[in-house]
């Protein structure tokens, strides 16, 4: 079970117990929403969905769907080939700059870093051994 699915289960249990207490007039909508960590309007929406659809109405509908921001597979393969053949040794930032300028690439740099790290184009730099602006080699464990 992934973290998001576990979080969703906890939210459903917490919501059902707070909803029962709300219906017993132990506290107001505002207090119930604060206990859940959401706004009053969100609590009302959740309550309406719970009444209409039961627990299925509380499920996060985004889970299991591919992100609309995801880079298509054919472009991913093209980017990997470009890095390995033409831009080997470039940092993520410089590689992304060339992708945008020369190859009309429209996705964010953050995705490029994780993408190239996953595909083993480059490794993340290790923190140990780097010398920062203070002249020390890393943080001292406290």
C-alpha positions as CSV (number, residue, x, y, z in Angstrom):
1,X,0.0,0.0,0.0
2,X,1.3,3.4,-1.0
3,X,1.5,6.3,1.3
4,X,-1.3,8.2,-0.5
5,X,-3.6,5.2,-0.2
6,X,-2.9,4.9,3.5
7,X,-3.4,8.6,4.0
8,X,-6.8,8.3,2.2
9,X,-7.9,5.5,4.5
10,X,-7.0,7.5,7.6
11,X,-8.8,10.5,6.2
12,X,-11.9,8.4,5.6
13,X,-11.9,7.0,9.2
14,X,-11.3,10.4,10.7
15,X,-14.0,12.0,8.6
16,X,-16.6,9.4,9.4
17,X,-16.0,9.7,13.2
18,X,-16.1,13.6,13.0
19,X,-19.2,13.5,10.8
20,X,-21.0,11.3,13.4
21,X,-20.1,13.7,16.1
22,X,-21.2,16.7,13.9
23,X,-24.5,15.0,13.3
24,X,-24.9,14.5,17.1
25,X,-24.5,18.3,17.4
26,X,-21.3,18.1,19.4
27,X,-19.8,20.8,17.3
28,X,-20.4,23.1,14.3
29,X,-19.4,22.7,10.6
30,X,-16.5,25.1,11.2
31,X,-15.2,23.2,14.2
32,X,-15.5,19.9,12.3
33,X,-13.6,21.4,9.3
34,X,-10.9,22.6,11.6
35,X,-10.5,19.2,13.2
36,X,-10.1,17.7,9.7
37,X,-7.7,20.5,8.7
38,X,-9.8,21.6,5.8
39,X,-12.1,24.6,5.1
40,X,-15.7,24.8,6.0
41,X,-16.8,24.5,2.3
42,X,-14.6,21.4,1.8
43,X,-16.2,19.8,4.8
44,X,-19.7,20.5,3.3
45,X,-18.6,19.1,-0.1
46,X,-17.3,15.9,1.6
47,X,-20.4,15.6,3.7
48,X,-22.7,15.9,0.6
49,X,-20.6,13.4,-1.4
50,X,-20.6,11.0,1.6
51,X,-24.4,11.2,1.8
52,X,-24.8,10.7,-2.0
53,X,-22.1,8.0,-2.7
54,X,-21.0,6.6,0.7
55,X,-17.4,6.0,1.3
56,X,-16.7,5.8,-2.4
57,X,-17.5,9.5,-2.6
58,X,-14.5,10.3,-0.3
59,X,-12.0,8.5,-2.5
60,X,-9.4,10.7,-4.1
61,X,-10.2,10.5,-7.8
62,X,-6.7,11.6,-8.9
63,X,-5.1,8.4,-7.7
64,X,-4.3,5.9,-10.4
65,X,-4.4,8.4,-13.2
66,X,-1.4,9.6,-15.1
67,X,-0.4,13.2,-14.6
68,X,-1.4,15.6,-17.3
69,X,2.1,17.1,-16.9
70,X,3.9,13.8,-17.6
71,X,6.3,13.8,-20.5
72,X,5.1,11.5,-23.3
73,X,7.1,8.3,-23.6
74,X,8.3,9.0,-27.1
75,X,9.6,12.4,-26.0
76,X,11.3,10.8,-23.0
77,X,13.2,8.4,-25.2
78,X,14.2,11.3,-27.5
79,X,15.5,13.3,-24.6
80,X,17.5,10.4,-23.2
81,X,19.0,9.8,-26.6
82,X,19.9,13.5,-26.9
83,X,21.6,13.5,-23.5
84,X,23.6,10.3,-24.1
85,X,24.7,11.3,-27.7
86,X,25.0,15.0,-27.8
87,X,24.8,16.5,-24.2
88,X,26.7,14.0,-22.1
89,X,28.3,15.6,-19.1
90,X,25.9,18.6,-19.0
91,X,24.3,19.5,-15.7
92,X,20.5,19.3,-15.5
93,X,20.1,23.0,-15.7
94,X,22.3,23.4,-18.8
95,X,20.8,20.4,-20.5
96,X,17.3,21.8,-19.9
97,X,18.4,25.2,-21.3
98,X,19.5,23.5,-24.6
99,X,16.4,21.3,-24.7
100,X,14.2,24.4,-24.6
101,X,16.3,26.6,-26.9
102,X,17.3,24.0,-29.5
103,X,14.7,21.3,-29.4
104,X,11.5,23.2,-28.4
105,X,11.1,21.3,-25.2
106,X,8.2,22.6,-23.1
107,X,8.4,20.7,-19.8
108,X,9.9,21.9,-16.5
109,X,13.5,21.3,-15.4
110,X,12.4,19.5,-12.2
111,X,11.0,16.7,-14.3
112,X,14.3,16.5,-16.2
113,X,16.4,16.0,-13.1
114,X,14.3,13.1,-11.8
115,X,14.0,11.7,-15.3
116,X,17.7,11.7,-15.9
117,X,18.5,10.4,-12.4
118,X,16.0,7.5,-12.9
119,X,17.4,6.7,-16.3
120,X,21.0,6.8,-15.0
121,X,22.1,9.6,-17.3
122,X,23.8,11.2,-14.3
123,X,24.0,10.7,-10.6
124,X,23.0,13.2,-8.0
125,X,26.1,14.9,-6.5
126,X,26.9,13.7,-3.0
127,X,26.8,16.3,-0.3
128,X,29.8,14.8,1.6
129,X,33.1,16.2,0.4
130,X,31.7,19.3,-1.3
131,X,33.1,22.6,0.0
132,X,30.5,25.3,0.3
133,X,30.7,29.1,0.6
134,X,31.7,28.8,4.3
135,X,34.8,26.8,3.3
136,X,33.8,23.8,5.4
137,X,33.2,20.4,3.9
138,X,29.6,19.8,4.8
139,X,27.6,20.2,8.0
140,X,28.8,19.2,11.4
141,X,26.5,16.7,13.0
142,X,25.0,18.3,16.1
